[in-house]
Amino acid sequence: MNSKLKLSRPAAVKTGTSNDWRDAWTVGYTPYVTVGVWSGNNNNEVTAKVESLTGGGVIWHNVMEELFKTPRFQQVLAEPYGGKLPLDFTLPADLVRRPICALPGSFNRYKDELFSPDMLTDTLALTPTAGLAAPNGGTNRTPSRRVSSCDIYTDLTVAQLGDTKAVAEGDQDQQPSVNIASYCKPADGVVIPDGMLTTIKVMKLPPFDPDEKVDYRWAGGGAVSAEQIPNCTDAMIASVAPPGSVRMPDLRRFGENQAKEKLAELGVTNIYVDYQDRTRIPDLYDQYVPYAVVSTLPAAGDYIPPGTTVVLGVRAPDPEPPPGDAPAPEVPTPPVP
């Protein structure tokens, strides 16, 4: 929204950089003037990865602003319009404004878009309502099919391989940031412990094409499709939960004996108790009763491979109180000379 292309007057602009970094274009216009900028090497060599926004885009911005502030340019450009520059854009009468699914992230939840009549047949899935009025009181020549909602996300059951949160918090219309390396999709023949399965939101993107380099990202998020998440393999699952392992329960605030019994139920018998006094856990000491579990290793939610020794961090009992007040020993009174 505060792009280097932003001008002091309303304008439209499009940038483009060729795949081999040889050409960077910026072409834009106001209602009365069009300016195009090409930047690159005049011997056709590739540039040092100069993008259109940072190269030609800055030049375009400066040229446009110079046209705006220079009286001589203003006079020449205003001649075809009777001496008065048209500053506002006027929409063609046949354009149709239609609601679309709210765009997330830095798109500022943009919820409608303009379509020409020949575009409508290809965008029917975007329109949640039908029969919207066209500009100037007309009617839409191509009625849209009614769809129930703008649900652009779908739930996907996956195995969680990393520590990334699986469920988006807050606005469910916003796509959570998904690290595809943290998840895999259940596959036939691969045994996945129940505790590893979770649900994430993925976007309903067009079918994945390996020949295309497309990455949907914006500030604070991005779009990941189900096809981009790999299928689980035995090696992936074993890297998190080796065969025969069990998931560590949350034993905090359990009594020491209760925690040992809970682990025994899971088949864990190698247990080491680490008593921790105030010097070890000064911030937590007074929050727990004596002999309560303060921490565990492995941590809650981690998997315990067979034969692993589990360490229980237990709040130590209070030290013995000092002896009560004892009568002070009698000190002989020295003789008076």
C-alpha positions as CSV (number, residue, x, y, z in Angstrom):
1,M,0.0,0.0,0.0
2,N,3.1,2.3,0.4
3,S,4.8,1.0,-2.8
4,K,7.5,2.9,-4.6
5,L,5.0,3.2,-7.4
6,K,2.6,5.2,-5.3
7,L,2.0,8.7,-6.9
8,S,0.4,11.9,-5.7
9,R,-2.4,11.5,-8.3
10,P,-4.5,8.4,-9.2
11,A,-2.7,6.2,-11.7
12,A,-2.6,2.6,-12.9
13,V,0.7,0.8,-13.3
14,K,2.0,-2.7,-14.1
15,T,5.5,-4.0,-13.7
16,G,7.2,-7.1,-15.2
17,T,10.6,-8.7,-15.1
18,S,11.7,-11.3,-17.7
19,N,12.6,-14.8,-16.3
20,D,16.3,-14.4,-17.2
21,W,16.6,-10.9,-15.6
22,R,17.4,-9.3,-19.0
23,D,14.4,-6.9,-19.1
24,A,12.5,-5.0,-16.5
25,W,9.3,-3.1,-17.5
26,T,7.1,-0.6,-15.8
27,V,4.1,0.8,-17.8
28,G,1.5,3.0,-16.2
29,Y,-0.9,5.8,-17.0
30,T,-3.2,8.5,-15.7
31,P,-6.4,9.4,-17.6
32,Y,-4.3,11.8,-19.8
33,V,-0.8,10.4,-20.1
34,T,0.9,7.0,-20.5
35,V,4.6,6.4,-19.6
36,G,6.5,3.2,-20.2
37,V,10.0,2.4,-18.9
38,W,12.3,-0.4,-19.9
39,S,15.5,-1.0,-18.0
40,G,18.3,-3.5,-18.8
41,N,21.7,-3.7,-20.5
42,N,22.0,-2.3,-24.0
43,N,24.2,-5.3,-25.0
44,N,21.4,-7.8,-23.9
45,E,23.4,-9.2,-21.0
46,V,21.5,-10.2,-17.9
47,T,21.3,-7.7,-15.1
48,A,22.3,-8.1,-11.5
49,K,18.8,-9.4,-10.8
50,V,17.4,-5.9,-10.9
51,E,13.6,-6.1,-10.6
52,S,11.2,-3.8,-12.4
53,L,9.9,-2.3,-9.1
54,T,13.4,-1.2,-8.0
55,G,14.7,-0.3,-11.4
56,G,12.2,1.0,-13.9
57,G,9.6,1.5,-11.3
58,V,11.5,4.2,-9.5
59,I,12.2,5.9,-12.9
60,W,8.5,5.7,-13.8
61,H,7.6,7.2,-10.5
62,N,10.0,10.1,-10.8
63,V,9.0,10.9,-14.5
64,M,5.3,10.9,-13.6
65,E,5.8,13.2,-10.6
66,E,7.9,15.5,-12.8
67,L,5.0,15.7,-15.3
68,F,2.6,16.5,-12.5
69,K,4.5,19.4,-11.1
70,T,5.9,21.1,-14.2
71,P,3.5,23.8,-15.6
72,R,4.9,23.4,-19.2
73,F,4.1,19.7,-19.3
74,Q,0.7,20.2,-17.7
75,Q,-0.2,22.8,-20.4
76,V,0.8,20.5,-23.3
77,L,-1.0,17.5,-21.9
78,A,-4.1,19.4,-21.2
79,E,-4.6,20.7,-24.8
80,P,-6.5,17.7,-26.0
81,Y,-9.0,18.1,-23.1
82,G,-9.8,21.8,-23.6
83,G,-7.1,23.0,-21.3
84,K,-8.2,21.0,-18.2
85,L,-6.6,17.8,-17.2
86,P,-8.9,14.9,-16.4
87,L,-7.6,13.6,-13.1
88,D,-10.3,11.0,-12.3
89,F,-10.7,7.6,-14.0
90,T,-14.2,6.9,-15.5
91,L,-15.3,3.3,-15.7
92,P,-16.6,2.0,-19.1
93,A,-20.4,1.5,-18.9
94,D,-20.2,-2.3,-19.7
95,L,-18.0,-3.2,-16.7
96,V,-19.7,-5.2,-14.0
97,R,-18.6,-5.1,-10.3
98,R,-19.0,-8.5,-8.7
99,P,-18.2,-9.8,-5.1
100,I,-15.3,-12.2,-4.8
101,C,-13.8,-14.2,-2.0
102,A,-12.0,-11.9,0.5
103,L,-8.3,-11.8,-0.3
104,P,-6.2,-12.4,2.8
105,G,-3.0,-10.8,4.2
106,S,-1.7,-7.5,2.7
107,F,-4.6,-7.5,0.1
108,N,-6.6,-5.9,2.9
109,R,-9.5,-8.3,2.6
110,Y,-10.4,-7.0,-0.9
111,K,-13.9,-8.3,-1.5
112,D,-15.1,-7.1,-5.0
113,E,-13.6,-6.9,-8.5
114,L,-14.5,-5.5,-11.9
115,F,-15.2,-7.8,-14.8
116,S,-15.9,-7.2,-18.5
117,P,-18.9,-9.1,-20.0
118,D,-16.6,-11.6,-21.8
119,M,-14.8,-12.5,-18.5
120,L,-17.9,-13.5,-16.6
121,T,-18.3,-17.0,-18.0
122,D,-14.8,-17.8,-16.6
123,T,-15.4,-16.3,-13.2
124,L,-18.8,-17.7,-12.2
125,A,-17.3,-19.7,-9.3
126,L,-16.2,-16.4,-7.7
127,T,-19.7,-14.9,-7.5
128,P,-21.7,-15.9,-4.4
129,T,-24.8,-14.1,-5.6
130,A,-26.6,-13.7,-8.9
131,G,-28.5,-10.9,-10.6
132,L,-26.4,-8.0,-9.4
133,A,-27.1,-4.7,-11.1
134,A,-24.7,-3.5,-13.7
135,P,-23.3,0.1,-13.8
136,N,-25.7,2.9,-14.9
137,G,-28.8,1.0,-13.8
138,G,-28.4,-1.7,-16.4
139,T,-28.6,-5.5,-15.9
140,N,-26.0,-8.2,-16.3
141,R,-26.2,-9.8,-19.6
142,T,-24.7,-13.1,-18.3
143,P,-26.4,-14.3,-15.1
144,S,-24.1,-16.0,-12.6
145,R,-24.7,-19.3,-10.9
146,R,-25.4,-19.2,-7.2
147,V,-22.8,-20.7,-4.9
148,S,-23.1,-21.2,-1.2
149,S,-20.1,-19.4,0.1
150,C,-16.6,-18.2,-0.6
151,D,-14.8,-21.1,1.1
152,I,-11.4,-21.0,-0.5
153,Y,-9.8,-23.2,2.2
154,T,-10.3,-26.9,3.0
155,D,-9.4,-29.0,6.0
156,L,-6.7,-31.6,5.5
157,T,-5.7,-34.4,7.9
158,V,-1.9,-34.7,8.2
159,A,0.8,-36.1,10.4
160,Q,2.6,-33.4,12.3
161,L,6.4,-33.7,12.0
162,G,7.5,-30.4,13.5
163,D,6.6,-28.0,16.3
164,T,4.6,-25.6,14.1
165,K,1.1,-24.9,15.4
166,A,-1.4,-26.8,13.3
167,V,-4.5,-24.7,13.7
168,A,-4.9,-21.1,12.8
169,E,-6.0,-18.8,15.5
170,G,-8.3,-15.8,15.0
171,D,-9.8,-15.1,11.7
172,Q,-10.6,-18.3,9.9
173,D,-10.7,-16.6,6.6
174,Q,-7.0,-16.0,6.9
175,Q,-4.7,-18.7,5.6
176,P,-2.2,-19.7,8.4
177,S,1.4,-19.9,7.4
178,V,2.1,-23.6,6.7
179,N,5.6,-25.0,6.6
180,I,5.2,-28.0,4.3
181,A,8.3,-29.6,5.8
182,S,6.5,-29.9,9.1
183,Y,3.7,-32.2,7.8
184,C,3.0,-35.2,5.6
185,K,-0.2,-36.8,4.3
186,P,-1.2,-40.3,5.5
187,A,-0.3,-43.0,3.0
188,D,-1.3,-46.6,2.5
189,G,0.9,-49.0,4.5
190,V,2.4,-46.3,6.7
191,V,1.5,-46.7,10.4
192,I,1.0,-43.3,12.1
193,P,0.4,-43.0,15.8
194,D,-2.9,-41.3,16.6
195,G,-1.2,-38.5,18.5
196,M,0.6,-37.3,15.4
197,L,-2.6,-36.8,13.3
198,T,-3.9,-33.2,13.2
199,T,-5.9,-30.9,10.9
200,I,-4.6,-27.9,9.0
201,K,-6.1,-25.5,6.5
202,V,-4.9,-25.6,2.9
203,M,-6.1,-23.4,0.0
204,K,-8.0,-24.8,-3.0
205,L,-5.4,-23.8,-5.5
206,P,-5.4,-24.8,-9.2
207,P,-3.9,-28.2,-9.9
208,F,-0.2,-28.3,-9.3
209,D,2.0,-28.1,-12.4
210,P,5.7,-29.0,-11.9
211,D,6.6,-27.0,-15.0
212,E,5.3,-23.8,-13.4
213,K,7.2,-21.8,-10.7
214,V,4.3,-20.3,-8.8
215,D,4.5,-19.3,-5.1
216,Y,1.5,-17.7,-3.4
217,R,2.8,-15.6,-0.6
218,W,2.0,-12.4,1.2
219,A,3.0,-10.5,4.3
220,G,2.4,-12.8,7.3
221,G,1.1,-15.8,5.3
222,G,0.9,-17.8,2.2
223,A,-1.1,-20.4,0.2
224,V,-0.3,-24.1,0.3
225,S,-2.3,-26.7,-1.5
226,A,-2.8,-30.4,-0.5
227,E,-0.7,-31.4,-3.5
228,Q,2.3,-29.6,-2.1
229,I,2.4,-31.6,1.1
230,P,4.4,-34.9,0.6
231,N,3.0,-38.3,1.4
232,C,4.2,-39.9,4.7
233,T,6.9,-42.5,4.6
234,D,8.1,-44.9,7.3
235,A,11.3,-42.9,7.6
236,M,9.4,-39.6,8.2
237,I,7.3,-41.1,11.0
238,A,10.3,-42.9,12.6
239,S,12.2,-39.6,12.7
240,V,9.5,-38.4,15.2
241,A,8.1,-41.5,16.7
242,P,10.4,-44.6,16.4
243,P,8.6,-48.0,16.3
244,G,7.3,-48.9,19.7
245,S,7.5,-45.4,21.1
246,V,4.7,-43.8,23.2
247,R,3.8,-40.2,23.6
248,M,4.9,-38.4,26.7
249,P,1.9,-37.2,28.7
250,D,1.8,-33.9,30.5
251,L,2.7,-34.8,34.1
252,R,3.2,-31.4,35.5
253,R,1.6,-31.0,39.0
254,F,1.2,-34.8,39.3
255,G,2.6,-36.2,42.5
256,E,5.8,-38.1,42.1
257,N,4.2,-41.5,42.7
258,Q,1.2,-40.6,40.5
259,A,3.5,-39.7,37.6
260,K,5.4,-43.0,38.0
261,E,2.2,-45.0,37.9
262,K,1.1,-43.1,34.8
263,L,4.4,-43.9,33.0
264,A,4.1,-47.5,34.1
265,E,0.7,-47.8,32.4
266,L,2.5,-46.7,29.2
267,G,5.2,-49.3,29.6
268,V,7.9,-46.9,30.7
269,T,10.0,-48.2,33.6
270,N,13.3,-46.4,33.3
271,I,12.6,-43.3,35.4
272,Y,15.0,-41.0,37.1
273,V,13.8,-38.4,39.7
274,D,15.6,-35.1,39.8
275,Y,14.7,-33.2,43.0
276,Q,14.9,-29.5,42.4
277,D,15.2,-26.9,45.2
278,R,14.7,-23.2,45.2
279,T,18.1,-22.5,43.8
280,R,17.3,-24.6,40.8
281,I,13.8,-23.3,40.0
282,P,13.5,-20.0,41.8
283,D,10.6,-18.8,39.6
284,L,8.6,-22.0,39.9
285,Y,9.4,-23.3,43.4
286,D,6.5,-21.6,45.2
287,Q,4.0,-22.5,42.5
288,Y,4.2,-26.2,43.2
289,V,3.7,-28.3,46.3
290,P,6.5,-30.5,47.6
291,Y,7.0,-33.7,45.5
292,A,5.0,-32.4,42.5
293,V,6.3,-32.8,39.0
294,V,7.6,-29.5,37.6
295,S,9.1,-30.7,34.3
296,T,9.8,-33.8,32.3
297,L,12.4,-35.0,29.8
298,P,11.2,-35.8,27.1
299,A,8.7,-32.9,27.2
300,A,5.0,-33.4,27.1
301,G,3.9,-34.3,23.6
302,D,7.3,-35.8,22.5
303,Y,7.7,-39.4,21.8
304,I,9.5,-41.8,24.1
305,P,11.5,-44.4,22.2
306,P,11.8,-47.9,23.8
307,G,14.4,-48.1,26.5
308,T,14.6,-44.3,27.0
309,T,15.1,-43.0,30.6
310,V,12.5,-40.5,31.5
311,V,13.6,-37.7,33.8
312,L,11.0,-36.3,36.3
313,G,11.9,-32.8,37.6
314,V,10.3,-32.8,41.1
315,R,9.9,-29.9,43.4
316,A,12.0,-30.8,46.5
317,P,10.5,-30.6,50.0
318,D,11.1,-27.5,52.0
319,P,14.3,-27.6,54.1
320,E,14.0,-28.4,57.8
321,P,13.1,-25.3,59.8
322,P,15.9,-24.0,62.1
323,P,15.7,-24.9,65.8
324,G,13.2,-22.9,67.8
325,D,14.3,-20.1,70.1
326,A,16.6,-21.5,72.8
327,P,17.4,-19.7,76.0
328,A,20.6,-17.7,75.6
329,P,23.5,-19.1,77.5
330,E,24.3,-17.4,80.8
331,V,27.3,-15.1,80.5
332,P,29.1,-14.6,83.8
333,T,29.2,-11.0,84.9
334,P,32.7,-9.8,85.2
335,P,33.6,-8.6,88.8
336,V,33.5,-4.9,89.5
337,P,36.9,-3.6,90.3
